[in-house]
């Protein structure tokens, strides 16, 4: 249930961003889609096909469903032995003008409540329609720029040109085989289009060791900008307090806040899989609170840590990616927390964190 709510919240934010951006960019209507909606006869609390279509229309702002459309989507909701219901969305069909448009594949989601499941499936379809709507004019512009005028038609009335004289042919061949002057562009020097700037946000869960006393968990969030194979990011990390106890009684609970600056180099295979390596600079704030002491005391310490990160990301649905990352950080100055002049915990020379992130690309 929590997983479905999390997926719904991410998809809802993505839909709202896409619709707002589309309204500001142009007024082009979304493509027409043929809908097939099937519910198992044993399920009685699921919305009808009309209610499901109205939910997609509400999210999209217009009714996209037409029975004779070339793009098709099939929705199936069945019983699931473990989680109540299972919903599957299957995308099929293609445009006769541009069969390479992004439309295909399937998505499966499980939930204990059919109403929540149907709402999530409606969000999945809305995101796919928005992605298709944005891709259509882009593909049309690429086709136009590749051949703006088209080949010139040959007239059937023109007689074939007479072959040149032998001496003229030899002279022409000599000029044709001569190397072009320096600085003149050749056919292989056509400039490739510059890479586009990509902006994305990221949020995730963190597990850490040696960053605070013992092991701790927390959360991370931030934003990244990418140009080609390079990217830069600014991320915040919050680790929950973990406690260390003095042998004379009492102790201290230490929490951590960090701001991480990253510069990454990416290697990948298309949009599906992405591998990255990043140096990291992280200002750290350690906050300690006395526990079980006659007079509770609070103290803070700061330091700067240097380290590195390795990560991998895979596309889940359109601009949504799932990422796994590991990093190691070493503080340049090591702080000590003490109780009554007794050192209770000293900051280690090396700490490590592991993350599971969800990243959403906005452009």
N, C-alpha and C positions, 0 to 999 in steps of 0.2 A: 504494500500500500504506500509506504513512504517513497519507494522507487518511482511509482506511478505519479505521485504528487510532485516529486522533483522533476521528472521528465515533463510534466504538464507546465510547471512554472517556467522552465527553460524555453519550451516551445512557445508559450504565450508571449514571453518577452521578445522572442525572435519574430513572431507574427506581427506584434505591434510595431516593432522597428521596421520591418519590411514594408508594411502597409503605409506607415508614415513616410518612409523614403520614396515609395512608389508614387504617393499622392503629390509629393513635392517635385518629382522628376518629370512625370508625364501623366496623361489621362488615358493611356491605353488600357482597354478592357482585358481581363484575364482570358486565357484560352478556354474553349468549351471542353467539358469532360463528360464522358458517359459513365454513370454510376450504377454499380450492381451491389445490392445490400442484402445480405443473408444472415438470419439469426436462427440458432438451433431452436426447434419447437419446444424443448424442455425449459427454455429461458423465458420468463414472463415479465421481468422488470426492465427489459431493454427498450430504448426508444425506437419508434417506428422509422421507416425509411424517410417519411416526410419530415419528422422531427430532426433526424440526422442531417438531412439536406439543409434545413433551416439553420442549424448550428453552423455549418460551413459557410452559408450565405452571410450569417451575422459576423463571423470572423473576417470574411473576405470583403464584405461590403456589397457584393453582387452575387446573383445566383449563377454558378458556372456550369451547371449540369444540363446536358442536351443528349438525347437518346442516340443520335446519329454521329456523335463526335468521334474523331479519329483517336483521341487519347481516352483510355479507359482506366477505371479504378474499381477494384472489387473489394468489398468489405465483408469479412466473415467473422462471426462471433460464435464461439463454441464453448462447451463446458470443459473445464480443466480440473483434473483430479486433485492437484495440489493447491491452486490459487483461485478457485472459483470459476473464472471465465478467462478465455483466451481470445484475443482479437488479432486478426491478420489483415493487412492492407497489401494488395497486389496491384502494381502499376504495369500496364501493358499498352500496346498500340504505339504508333509513331506518325509523324507528319510526313505526307508525301513530298512536301517541298524541302524539308530539312529533317531527315531521319536521325541526325546526331543530337537532337535536342535532349536535354537531361530528363528523361521520363522512362522509368523501368525499375525493376527490382521489387522487393517486398519488405515489410516491417511487421514484427510480431510483438505484442504487448499483453501482459497478464495482469489481472486485478481481481479483487474479491467483489467489487461492485460494478454492475454492468453500466450504470449511468456514468461513472467516472471513466470506465474503459472506453465507452463510445465518445465521450468528450475528448479524450486523449487522441483517439483515432481521427477525429475531425481536425484536431490541430496538426497531426501528421500530414493529412491531405492538404490542408491550407498552406503549410510550409512548402510542400512539393509544387503546388500550383503557383505560388509566388516565385519560386525558383525558376519554373518554366517560363513564367511571364517575363522575368528579367532577361532570360537567355535568348528569347526570340529576336528582339531588336539587335542584340549584340551579334548574333550569328548573321543577321541580315547585313549589318555594317561590315563584318569581316568578308562576306562574299562580295559586296560592292567594292571594297578597297582592293581585293585581290584582282578584279578585272573590271574597272570602272566603265569602260567603253565597249568591251567585247570585241571579237574579231571583226574586221571589216569584211562585209560580204563581197564576194567576187562576182563580177558581171559576166554572164554567159555570152555577151555580145563582143567582149574584147577578144581580139585574136591573141594567140600565144606570142610572147616576145621572141624575136629572132635571136638565135644564138650569136654571141659576140665573135668577132674575129679571133684567130688563134693568138696573134700577138697581143691583142687587147686583153684576152683571157689570162695570158701569162703575166702581163703587167699587173692586172687586178689581183691575181693570186699572190703576187709578190707583196703588194701593198697590204693584202688581207692577212698574210702570215707574219707581217712585221709586228714587233712588240709595240703595244701602245705607249705613248709618252708617259713619263712619270707624273703622277698626280691625277691622271684620268681614271674615272671609276670604271671598273670592269663589271661584267654581269654577276660575279660572285661577291661583289662588295655591297650588295643591297643591305641596308641597315635593318636589323631586327627591331621590332617594337620594344620600347623600354619596359622593364618590369613595373607592374603596378604596385602601389603602396597598399598594404593590407593592415587593417586595424582590428584588434580582437580584445575581448575581455576574458578573464580566467578566474575561476573559483575552485577550491579543492580542499581536501582533508589532508592533514599532516601528521606523521608519526616521527618522533625525534628521540635520539639518545645523546647524552653528554652535552646537550644544550642547556638543560636544567638538571637538578639532582635526579638521577635515575632516568626512566623513560617518561615521555610526556606526549600528549596529543594536542592538536589544535586545528587551525584553519589558515588558509592562504587565499589572497585575492589580489587582483591587479590588472594592468593593461599592457599590451604589447603592440609594437609597430614593426612591420616586416617589409623589406624591399629586396626582392630577389632571394638570394640564399642567406642574407644577413638579417638579423632582427635585434631589437633592443626592448627591454622591458623594465617596468617599475612595479614591484610587488610588495605587499605587506604580509607579515607572518605573525600570528598570535598563538602562543603556546600556553596551555593551562598550567596552574601552579603544581609543582611536585615538591614533596616535603622530605627533609633530611633531619634526623634527630640527634641531639647532643647526648653524649654518654652521661652527662651530669643532669639531664632533664631539660625539657624544652626543645625547641628546634626552630627551623626557619622554612617557610614555603617560598619558593622562587618561581616566578613566572617570567616570560620573555616576550618582548616585542621587537620586531626587526623590520627594516625597510631594505629590500634587496634590489640592487641595480645589476642587470644582466646584459651581456652582449653575446649573441649566439650565432653560430654558423650551422646551417641546415643542410642535410643530405636526405633525399627522399626519392620516391617513385611516384610521380604524378601528385595528385591530391590525396591519395589513399593513405600512404605511410610516410611519416616524417621522423627523421632522427636528428638530434641536435646535441652540440657540445657548447658549454657556456662558461666563461669566467664570471665570478660573482663577487661583488663588493657589498657588504652588509653592515650598516650601523646597527648596533645592538643596544637594547635597554633591558637590563635585568632588574627586577623589582622583588625585594625580599621582605617578608612579613614575619615577625616573631610569633611562635606558637607555644601555648602552655607556659607562658612566662608571667611572673608577677606584674611586670610592666611591659606590655606589648610594644615593640619598636618596629619601625618601618625604615627601610633603606633602599636606595637605588644606585646602580652602577652602570656606566656606559663603556662601550668599547667598539672597535671596528674590526670586522672579520673579513678575511679573504678566503676564497675557495673556488670550487668548480662544480658544475652540474652536468649530468648526462640525462637525456630524456628521449622519449618516443611518443608519437601521437598517431592516432588512426581516425579516419573520418567515420562518424556514426550515422549522421543524417544531414546532408547538405552542408551548411557552414558549421555544424556542431561536431566537435572533436573530443575524444577521450584521450587523456595523456597520463603517462607514468613517468616520474622523475625521481632521481636520487642525487643528493649533493653532499659535499663535505665542506665544513667551514672551520677555520682556525683563527681565534681572536689574536689581535696584535698585542693587546694588554689583557692579562688575566686577573680577574677580580676575586676577592675572598669575602665570604660572609661568616661572621663570628658572633658567638653568644658569650658574653662576659669574658672577653679576651680569648676565648677558645675558638679556634678555626673549625667551623662546622662543615663548610663546603667551599672548595676552591674550584673556580672555573677551569674545565679541562682544556688542554692545548688543541684538541680536535673534537668536533662534534659532527653529527650526521643527521640528515632528514630525508624521509621518503614521502612522496606526494602522489595522490590520485586526483586529477583535475578534470574539469569540464571547461572547454574553451569554445567561445562563440565568435565567429568572424562576422564583422559588420560591413566590410567593403573589401 
